[in-house]
């Protein structure tokens, strides 16, 4: 089982989670699912970051 979490670091609360079964989780799919569910009042106030594996998703820009 693999847990993917979408966390608000200011409030320290999970905004969304996707639990995937098995040994080969699809982090890209989980990331897209969580972004599809994310509907803030003012999206310009948010910065979304991701760990390794998630950066292959469309629309992500790596920051080095």
PDB file with one MODEL, atoms N, CA, C and O in Angstrom:
MODEL        1
ATOM      1  N   UNK A   1       0.853  -1.170   0.000  1.00  0.00           N
ATOM      2  CA  UNK A   1       0.000   0.000   0.000  1.00  0.00           C
ATOM      3  C   UNK A   1       0.897   1.231   0.000  1.00  0.00           C
ATOM      4  O   UNK A   1       1.961   1.233   0.618  1.00  0.00           O
ATOM      5  N   UNK A   2       0.459   2.280  -0.700  1.00  0.00           N
ATOM      6  CA  UNK A   2       1.215   3.525  -0.810  1.00  0.00           C
ATOM      7  C   UNK A   2       0.264   4.703  -0.579  1.00  0.00           C
ATOM      8  O   UNK A   2      -0.796   4.785  -1.199  1.00  0.00           O
ATOM      9  N   UNK A   3       0.653   5.607   0.313  1.00  0.00           N
ATOM     10  CA  UNK A   3      -0.169   6.775   0.608  1.00  0.00           C
ATOM     11  C   UNK A   3       0.452   8.003  -0.041  1.00  0.00           C
ATOM     12  O   UNK A   3       1.633   8.290   0.159  1.00  0.00           O
ATOM     13  N   UNK A   4      -0.343   8.720  -0.812  1.00  0.00           N
ATOM     14  CA  UNK A   4       0.060   9.988  -1.415  1.00  0.00           C
ATOM     15  C   UNK A   4      -0.728  11.071  -0.695  1.00  0.00           C
ATOM     16  O   UNK A   4      -1.955  11.006  -0.624  1.00  0.00           O
ATOM     17  N   UNK A   5      -0.032  12.063  -0.164  1.00  0.00           N
ATOM     18  CA  UNK A   5      -0.711  13.106   0.598  1.00  0.00           C
ATOM     19  C   UNK A   5      -0.521  14.481   0.006  1.00  0.00           C
ATOM     20  O   UNK A   5       0.546  14.806  -0.515  1.00  0.00           O
ATOM     21  N   UNK A   6      -1.563  15.288   0.088  1.00  0.00           N
ATOM     22  CA  UNK A   6      -1.556  16.680  -0.354  1.00  0.00           C
ATOM     23  C   UNK A   6      -1.746  17.498   0.914  1.00  0.00           C
ATOM     24  O   UNK A   6      -2.842  17.531   1.473  1.00  0.00           O
ATOM     25  N   UNK A   7      -0.683  18.159   1.373  1.00  0.00           N
ATOM     26  CA  UNK A   7      -0.664  18.778   2.695  1.00  0.00           C
ATOM     27  C   UNK A   7      -0.542  20.293   2.596  1.00  0.00           C
ATOM     28  O   UNK A   7       0.234  20.814   1.794  1.00  0.00           O
ATOM     29  N   UNK A   8      -1.314  20.990   3.416  1.00  0.00           N
ATOM     30  CA  UNK A   8      -1.173  22.431   3.592  1.00  0.00           C
ATOM     31  C   UNK A   8      -0.166  22.626   4.725  1.00  0.00           C
ATOM     32  O   UNK A   8      -0.476  22.352   5.885  1.00  0.00           O
ATOM     33  N   UNK A   9       1.041  23.100   4.393  1.00  0.00           N
ATOM     34  CA  UNK A   9       2.092  23.186   5.412  1.00  0.00           C
ATOM     35  C   UNK A   9       1.837  24.285   6.436  1.00  0.00           C
ATOM     36  O   UNK A   9       2.391  24.235   7.534  1.00  0.00           O
ATOM     37  N   UNK A  10       1.018  25.268   6.109  1.00  0.00           N
ATOM     38  CA  UNK A  10       0.699  26.329   7.069  1.00  0.00           C
ATOM     39  C   UNK A  10      -0.235  25.802   8.159  1.00  0.00           C
ATOM     40  O   UNK A  10       0.022  25.990   9.348  1.00  0.00           O
ATOM     41  N   UNK A  11      -1.313  25.147   7.751  1.00  0.00           N
ATOM     42  CA  UNK A  11      -2.277  24.621   8.726  1.00  0.00           C
ATOM     43  C   UNK A  11      -1.907  23.218   9.216  1.00  0.00           C
ATOM     44  O   UNK A  11      -2.518  22.698  10.149  1.00  0.00           O
ATOM     45  N   UNK A  12      -0.896  22.609   8.573  1.00  0.00           N
ATOM     46  CA  UNK A  12      -0.449  21.251   8.914  1.00  0.00           C
ATOM     47  C   UNK A  12      -1.591  20.238   8.794  1.00  0.00           C
ATOM     48  O   UNK A  12      -1.728  19.331   9.614  1.00  0.00           O
ATOM     49  N   UNK A  13      -2.396  20.417   7.762  1.00  0.00           N
ATOM     50  CA  UNK A  13      -3.556  19.541   7.548  1.00  0.00           C
ATOM     51  C   UNK A  13      -3.477  18.888   6.167  1.00  0.00           C
ATOM     52  O   UNK A  13      -3.017  19.497   5.201  1.00  0.00           O
ATOM     53  N   UNK A  14      -3.935  17.638   6.095  1.00  0.00           N
ATOM     54  CA  UNK A  14      -4.052  16.974   4.801  1.00  0.00           C
ATOM     55  C   UNK A  14      -5.261  17.554   4.073  1.00  0.00           C
ATOM     56  O   UNK A  14      -6.363  17.598   4.619  1.00  0.00           O
ATOM     57  N   UNK A  15      -5.045  17.995   2.840  1.00  0.00           N
ATOM     58  CA  UNK A  15      -6.146  18.478   2.011  1.00  0.00           C
ATOM     59  C   UNK A  15      -6.755  17.341   1.206  1.00  0.00           C
ATOM     60  O   UNK A  15      -7.940  17.362   0.873  1.00  0.00           O
ATOM     61  N   UNK A  16      -5.922  16.344   0.897  1.00  0.00           N
ATOM     62  CA  UNK A  16      -6.382  15.196   0.125  1.00  0.00           C
ATOM     63  C   UNK A  16      -5.363  14.067   0.296  1.00  0.00           C
ATOM     64  O   UNK A  16      -4.184  14.313   0.549  1.00  0.00           O
ATOM     65  N   UNK A  17      -5.835  12.831   0.154  1.00  0.00           N
ATOM     66  CA  UNK A  17      -4.935  11.688   0.111  1.00  0.00           C
ATOM     67  C   UNK A  17      -5.429  10.719  -0.952  1.00  0.00           C
ATOM     68  O   UNK A  17      -6.625  10.637  -1.234  1.00  0.00           O
ATOM     69  N   UNK A  18      -4.492   9.993  -1.532  1.00  0.00           N
ATOM     70  CA  UNK A  18      -4.810   8.919  -2.464  1.00  0.00           C
ATOM     71  C   UNK A  18      -4.028   7.705  -1.979  1.00  0.00           C
ATOM     72  O   UNK A  18      -2.802   7.750  -1.886  1.00  0.00           O
ATOM     73  N   UNK A  19      -4.728   6.630  -1.674  1.00  0.00           N
ATOM     74  CA  UNK A  19      -4.101   5.393  -1.231  1.00  0.00           C
ATOM     75  C   UNK A  19      -4.113   4.422  -2.401  1.00  0.00           C
ATOM     76  O   UNK A  19      -5.159   4.136  -2.983  1.00  0.00           O
ATOM     77  N   UNK A  20      -2.918   3.918  -2.735  1.00  0.00           N
ATOM     78  CA  UNK A  20      -2.800   2.992  -3.855  1.00  0.00           C
ATOM     79  C   UNK A  20      -2.323   1.637  -3.354  1.00  0.00           C
ATOM     80  O   UNK A  20      -1.395   1.565  -2.548  1.00  0.00           O
ATOM     81  N   UNK A  21      -2.944   0.571  -3.819  1.00  0.00           N
ATOM     82  CA  UNK A  21      -2.531  -0.768  -3.407  1.00  0.00           C
ATOM     83  C   UNK A  21      -1.317  -1.247  -4.210  1.00  0.00           C
ATOM     84  O   UNK A  21      -0.965  -0.661  -5.233  1.00  0.00           O
ATOM     85  N   UNK A  22      -0.700  -2.295  -3.741  1.00  0.00           N
ATOM     86  CA  UNK A  22       0.343  -2.967  -4.506  1.00  0.00           C
ATOM     87  C   UNK A  22       1.732  -2.412  -4.317  1.00  0.00           C
ATOM     88  O   UNK A  22       1.960  -1.504  -3.517  1.00  0.00           O
ATOM     89  N   UNK A  23       2.659  -2.977  -5.071  1.00  0.00           N
ATOM     90  CA  UNK A  23       4.076  -2.640  -4.949  1.00  0.00           C
ATOM     91  C   UNK A  23       4.531  -1.541  -5.907  1.00  0.00           C
ATOM     92  O   UNK A  23       5.619  -0.993  -5.733  1.00  0.00           O
ATOM     93  N   UNK A  24       3.726  -1.209  -6.911  1.00  0.00           N
ATOM     94  CA  UNK A  24       4.128  -0.219  -7.911  1.00  0.00           C
ATOM     95  C   UNK A  24       3.134   0.933  -7.971  1.00  0.00           C
ATOM     96  O   UNK A  24       2.289   0.968  -8.866  1.00  0.00           O
ATOM     97  N   UNK A  25       3.218   1.874  -7.036  1.00  0.00           N
ATOM     98  CA  UNK A  25       2.264   2.987  -7.047  1.00  0.00           C
ATOM     99  C   UNK A  25       2.506   3.912  -8.243  1.00  0.00           C
ATOM    100  O   UNK A  25       3.631   4.045  -8.726  1.00  0.00           O
ATOM    101  N   UNK A  26       1.458   4.528  -8.697  1.00  0.00           N
ATOM    102  CA  UNK A  26       1.540   5.494  -9.796  1.00  0.00           C
ATOM    103  C   UNK A  26       1.407   6.890  -9.190  1.00  0.00           C
ATOM    104  O   UNK A  26       0.307   7.433  -9.084  1.00  0.00           O
ATOM    105  N   UNK A  27       2.546   7.460  -8.794  1.00  0.00           N
ATOM    106  CA  UNK A  27       2.530   8.770  -8.130  1.00  0.00           C
ATOM    107  C   UNK A  27       2.039   9.868  -9.062  1.00  0.00           C
ATOM    108  O   UNK A  27       1.406  10.827  -8.620  1.00  0.00           O
ATOM    109  N   UNK A  28       2.327   9.729 -10.337  1.00  0.00           N
ATOM    110  CA  UNK A  28       1.865  10.726 -11.312  1.00  0.00           C
ATOM    111  C   UNK A  28       0.338  10.764 -11.353  1.00  0.00           C
ATOM    112  O   UNK A  28      -0.263  11.838 -11.323  1.00  0.00           O
ATOM    113  N   UNK A  29      -0.283   9.589 -11.421  1.00  0.00           N
ATOM    114  CA  UNK A  29      -1.744   9.516 -11.433  1.00  0.00           C
ATOM    115  C   UNK A  29      -2.316  10.079 -10.137  1.00  0.00           C
ATOM    116  O   UNK A  29      -3.299  10.819 -10.165  1.00  0.00           O
ATOM    117  N   UNK A  30      -1.713   9.736  -9.003  1.00  0.00           N
ATOM    118  CA  UNK A  30      -2.190  10.237  -7.713  1.00  0.00           C
ATOM    119  C   UNK A  30      -2.087  11.758  -7.649  1.00  0.00           C
ATOM    120  O   UNK A  30      -2.997  12.425  -7.157  1.00  0.00           O
ATOM    121  N   UNK A  31      -0.981  12.304  -8.144  1.00  0.00           N
ATOM    122  CA  UNK A  31      -0.787  13.753  -8.157  1.00  0.00           C
ATOM    123  C   UNK A  31      -1.868  14.447  -8.982  1.00  0.00           C
ATOM    124  O   UNK A  31      -2.424  15.463  -8.564  1.00  0.00           O
ATOM    125  N   UNK A  32      -2.159  13.889 -10.155  1.00  0.00           N
ATOM    126  CA  UNK A  32      -3.206  14.466 -11.015  1.00  0.00           C
ATOM    127  C   UNK A  32      -4.574  14.383 -10.348  1.00  0.00           C
ATOM    128  O   UNK A  32      -5.371  15.317 -10.442  1.00  0.00           O
ATOM    129  N   UNK A  33      -4.845  13.271  -9.676  1.00  0.00           N
ATOM    130  CA  UNK A  33      -6.124  13.123  -8.975  1.00  0.00           C
ATOM    131  C   UNK A  33      -6.266  14.176  -7.877  1.00  0.00           C
ATOM    132  O   UNK A  33      -7.326  14.787  -7.732  1.00  0.00           O
ATOM    133  N   UNK A  34      -5.196  14.389  -7.105  1.00  0.00           N
ATOM    134  CA  UNK A  34      -5.253  15.370  -6.016  1.00  0.00           C
ATOM    135  C   UNK A  34      -5.390  16.788  -6.564  1.00  0.00           C
ATOM    136  O   UNK A  34      -6.107  17.604  -5.985  1.00  0.00           O
ATOM    137  N   UNK A  35      -4.713  17.091  -7.669  1.00  0.00           N
ATOM    138  CA  UNK A  35      -4.864  18.425  -8.274  1.00  0.00           C
ATOM    139  C   UNK A  35      -6.272  18.628  -8.826  1.00  0.00           C
ATOM    140  O   UNK A  35      -6.814  19.731  -8.757  1.00  0.00           O
ATOM    141  N   UNK A  36      -6.865  17.570  -9.374  1.00  0.00           N
ATOM    142  CA  UNK A  36      -8.245  17.660  -9.876  1.00  0.00           C
ATOM    143  C   UNK A  36      -9.227  17.971  -8.743  1.00  0.00           C
ATOM    144  O   UNK A  36     -10.217  18.672  -8.953  1.00  0.00           O
ATOM    145  N   UNK A  37      -8.954  17.454  -7.553  1.00  0.00           N
ATOM    146  CA  UNK A  37      -9.828  17.689  -6.393  1.00  0.00           C
ATOM    147  C   UNK A  37      -9.586  19.045  -5.738  1.00  0.00           C
ATOM    148  O   UNK A  37     -10.445  19.544  -5.010  1.00  0.00           O
ATOM    149  N   UNK A  38      -8.426  19.644  -5.989  1.00  0.00           N
ATOM    150  CA  UNK A  38      -8.013  20.882  -5.324  1.00  0.00           C
ATOM    151  C   UNK A  38      -8.712  22.075  -5.970  1.00  0.00           C
ATOM    152  O   UNK A  38      -8.500  22.359  -7.149  1.00  0.00           O
ATOM    153  N   UNK A  39      -9.540  22.766  -5.204  1.00  0.00           N
ATOM    154  CA  UNK A  39     -10.254  23.935  -5.741  1.00  0.00           C
ATOM    155  C   UNK A  39     -10.265  25.064  -4.701  1.00  0.00           C
ATOM    156  O   UNK A  39     -11.288  25.310  -4.061  1.00  0.00           O
ATOM    157  N   UNK A  40      -9.134  25.743  -4.537  1.00  0.00           N
ATOM    158  CA  UNK A  40      -9.060  26.817  -3.546  1.00  0.00           C
ATOM    159  C   UNK A  40      -9.829  28.057  -4.001  1.00  0.00           C
ATOM    160  O   UNK A  40     -10.119  28.232  -5.185  1.00  0.00           O
ATOM    161  N   UNK A  41     -10.147  28.910  -3.030  1.00  0.00           N
ATOM    162  CA  UNK A  41     -10.840  30.160  -3.349  1.00  0.00           C
ATOM    163  C   UNK A  41      -9.968  31.067  -4.208  1.00  0.00           C
ATOM    164  O   UNK A  41     -10.458  31.717  -5.131  1.00  0.00           O
ATOM    165  N   UNK A  42      -8.667  31.108  -3.900  1.00  0.00           N
ATOM    166  CA  UNK A  42      -7.742  31.960  -4.643  1.00  0.00           C
ATOM    167  C   UNK A  42      -6.499  31.145  -5.006  1.00  0.00           C
ATOM    168  O   UNK A  42      -5.543  31.112  -4.232  1.00  0.00           O
ATOM    169  N   UNK A  43      -6.497  30.488  -6.169  1.00  0.00           N
ATOM    170  CA  UNK A  43      -5.389  29.614  -6.528  1.00  0.00           C
ATOM    171  C   UNK A  43      -4.051  30.331  -6.689  1.00  0.00           C
ATOM    172  O   UNK A  43      -3.005  29.685  -6.630  1.00  0.00           O
ATOM    173  N   UNK A  44      -4.059  31.650  -6.891  1.00  0.00           N
ATOM    174  CA  UNK A  44      -2.809  32.396  -7.049  1.00  0.00           C
ATOM    175  C   UNK A  44      -2.021  32.490  -5.741  1.00  0.00           C
ATOM    176  O   UNK A  44      -0.859  32.897  -5.752  1.00  0.00           O
ATOM    177  N   UNK A  45      -2.624  32.126  -4.638  1.00  0.00           N
ATOM    178  CA  UNK A  45      -1.948  32.187  -3.346  1.00  0.00           C
ATOM    179  C   UNK A  45      -1.243  30.876  -2.986  1.00  0.00           C
ATOM    180  O   UNK A  45      -0.704  30.760  -1.886  1.00  0.00           O
ATOM    181  N   UNK A  46      -1.233  29.902  -3.872  1.00  0.00           N
ATOM    182  CA  UNK A  46      -0.690  28.585  -3.568  1.00  0.00           C
ATOM    183  C   UNK A  46       0.525  28.261  -4.413  1.00  0.00           C
ATOM    184  O   UNK A  46       0.589  28.612  -5.591  1.00  0.00           O
ATOM    185  N   UNK A  47       1.479  27.596  -3.808  1.00  0.00           N
ATOM    186  CA  UNK A  47       2.625  27.017  -4.502  1.00  0.00           C
ATOM    187  C   UNK A  47       2.563  25.525  -4.216  1.00  0.00           C
ATOM    188  O   UNK A  47       2.528  25.112  -3.056  1.00  0.00           O
ATOM    189  N   UNK A  48       2.550  24.721  -5.261  1.00  0.00           N
ATOM    190  CA  UNK A  48       2.485  23.279  -5.102  1.00  0.00           C
ATOM    191  C   UNK A  48       3.873  22.716  -5.365  1.00  0.00           C
ATOM    192  O   UNK A  48       4.455  22.957  -6.422  1.00  0.00           O
ATOM    193  N   UNK A  49       4.404  21.965  -4.402  1.00  0.00           N
ATOM    194  CA  UNK A  49       5.698  21.306  -4.571  1.00  0.00           C
ATOM    195  C   UNK A  49       5.495  19.800  -4.465  1.00  0.00           C
ATOM    196  O   UNK A  49       4.510  19.329  -3.897  1.00  0.00           O
ATOM    197  N   UNK A  50       6.438  19.060  -5.019  1.00  0.00           N
ATOM    198  CA  UNK A  50       6.328  17.596  -5.002  1.00  0.00           C
ATOM    199  C   UNK A  50       7.710  16.973  -4.846  1.00  0.00           C
ATOM    200  O   UNK A  50       8.730  17.562  -5.202  1.00  0.00           O
ATOM    201  N   UNK A  51       7.704  15.779  -4.308  1.00  0.00           N
ATOM    202  CA  UNK A  51       8.921  15.007  -4.102  1.00  0.00           C
ATOM    203  C   UNK A  51       9.298  14.282  -5.398  1.00  0.00           C
ATOM    204  O   UNK A  51       8.579  14.362  -6.395  1.00  0.00           O
ATOM    205  N   UNK A  52      10.428  13.578  -5.373  1.00  0.00           N
ATOM    206  CA  UNK A  52      10.863  12.802  -6.535  1.00  0.00           C
ATOM    207  C   UNK A  52       9.767  11.860  -7.011  1.00  0.00           C
ATOM    208  O   UNK A  52       9.038  11.277  -6.208  1.00  0.00           O
ATOM    209  N   UNK A  53       9.661  11.721  -8.316  1.00  0.00           N
ATOM    210  CA  UNK A  53       8.642  10.851  -8.895  1.00  0.00           C
ATOM    211  C   UNK A  53       7.427  11.634  -9.358  1.00  0.00           C
ATOM    212  O   UNK A  53       6.845  11.323 -10.397  1.00  0.00           O
ATOM    213  N   UNK A  54       7.046  12.633  -8.607  1.00  0.00           N
ATOM    214  CA  UNK A  54       5.891  13.451  -8.972  1.00  0.00           C
ATOM    215  C   UNK A  54       6.261  14.486 -10.039  1.00  0.00           C
ATOM    216  O   UNK A  54       5.393  14.949 -10.779  1.00  0.00           O
ATOM    217  N   UNK A  55       7.536  14.847 -10.121  1.00  0.00           N
ATOM    218  CA  UNK A  55       7.944  15.933 -11.015  1.00  0.00           C
ATOM    219  C   UNK A  55       7.770  15.594 -12.482  1.00  0.00           C
ATOM    220  O   UNK A  55       7.832  16.489 -13.325  1.00  0.00           O
ATOM    221  N   UNK A  56       7.552  14.331 -12.814  1.00  0.00           N
ATOM    222  CA  UNK A  56       7.331  13.953 -14.212  1.00  0.00           C
ATOM    223  C   UNK A  56       5.936  14.355 -14.683  1.00  0.00           C
ATOM    224  O   UNK A  56       5.618  14.208 -15.863  1.00  0.00           O
ATOM    225  N   UNK A  57       5.122  14.848 -13.798  1.00  0.00           N
ATOM    226  CA  UNK A  57       3.762  15.229 -14.174  1.00  0.00           C
ATOM    227  C   UNK A  57       3.768  16.471 -15.042  1.00  0.00           C
ATOM    228  O   UNK A  57       4.626  17.341 -14.898  1.00  0.00           O
ATOM    229  N   UNK A  58       2.823  16.542 -15.924  1.00  0.00           N
ATOM    230  CA  UNK A  58       2.698  17.689 -16.823  1.00  0.00           C
ATOM    231  C   UNK A  58       2.422  18.949 -15.999  1.00  0.00           C
ATOM    232  O   UNK A  58       1.583  18.948 -15.098  1.00  0.00           O
ATOM    233  N   UNK A  59       3.141  20.014 -16.325  1.00  0.00           N
ATOM    234  CA  UNK A  59       2.916  21.276 -15.650  1.00  0.00           C
ATOM    235  C   UNK A  59       3.808  21.522 -14.445  1.00  0.00           C
ATOM    236  O   UNK A  59       3.732  22.589 -13.837  1.00  0.00           O
ATOM    237  N   UNK A  60       4.657  20.555 -14.084  1.00  0.00           N
ATOM    238  CA  UNK A  60       5.566  20.730 -12.960  1.00  0.00           C
ATOM    239  C   UNK A  60       6.908  21.245 -13.463  1.00  0.00           C
ATOM    240  O   UNK A  60       7.437  20.774 -14.471  1.00  0.00           O
ATOM    241  N   UNK A  61       7.436  22.204 -12.752  1.00  0.00           N
ATOM    242  CA  UNK A  61       8.735  22.760 -13.095  1.00  0.00           C
ATOM    243  C   UNK A  61       9.684  22.446 -11.949  1.00  0.00           C
ATOM    244  O   UNK A  61       9.447  22.876 -10.821  1.00  0.00           O
ATOM    245  N   UNK A  62      10.770  21.694 -12.221  1.00  0.00           N
ATOM    246  CA  UNK A  62      11.701  21.387 -11.127  1.00  0.00           C
ATOM    247  C   UNK A  62      12.445  22.633 -10.672  1.00  0.00           C
ATOM    248  O   UNK A  62      12.836  23.473 -11.484  1.00  0.00           O
ATOM    249  N   UNK A  63      12.633  22.738  -9.370  1.00  0.00           N
ATOM    250  CA  UNK A  63      13.389  23.850  -8.790  1.00  0.00           C
ATOM    251  C   UNK A  63      14.634  23.257  -8.155  1.00  0.00           C
ATOM    252  O   UNK A  63      14.552  22.412  -7.264  1.00  0.00           O
ATOM    253  N   UNK A  64      15.776  23.706  -8.620  1.00  0.00           N
ATOM    254  CA  UNK A  64      17.040  23.155  -8.105  1.00  0.00           C
ATOM    255  C   UNK A  64      17.790  24.196  -7.313  1.00  0.00           C
ATOM    256  O   UNK A  64      18.875  23.918  -6.801  1.00  0.00           O
TER     257      UNK A  64
ENDMDL
END
